[in-house]
Amino acid sequence: MYTRIYFLRFPKETSDQPIIYQLVKAYDIEFNILKADILPQREGIMIIELKGSKENVQQGLDYLKRLDVRVERLATKVHRDDRKCFQCGACTSICPVGALYIQRPEMAVLFEPDRCTGCGLCVTACPVRAMEVSLKQLPDKVTAG
């Protein structure tokens, strides 16, 4: 499943429309609202995680742009605090891309940040919260990629 995080800025003219509902219904996109501040007849903002096929997410982004919603992609970066990590391996079973894995025979939990997609599943799986996510804003050009 394709997952990306976006910062949305809604014009006040669209604040009363079911825009996110349309992403689900028309484009088969799952969402997770990470932060939102939207009031009637005022400009609104939202940080949202979108999940779906790459094609559907791109079509959903195109739909948002047609409504004059400003869309900026946020990148997630996951890093591990080695001082907290006690090598339990809980994160390795949930990592969908194998960025976290157990090296045998040493049984060391290794993390390859370059393979990480920033999905954040390891953050919730880690019992001591050694895995952390940070967000950064990418350049204005927004594509599903």
Secondary structure, 3 states (H helix, E strand, C coil): CEEEEEEEEECHHHCCCCHHHHHHHHHCCEEEEEEEECCCCCCEEEEEEEEECHHHHHHHHHHHHHCCCEEEEEEEEEEECCCCCCCCCHHHHCCCCCCEEEECCCCEEEECHHHCCCCCHHHHHCCCCCEEEEEEECCCCCCCC
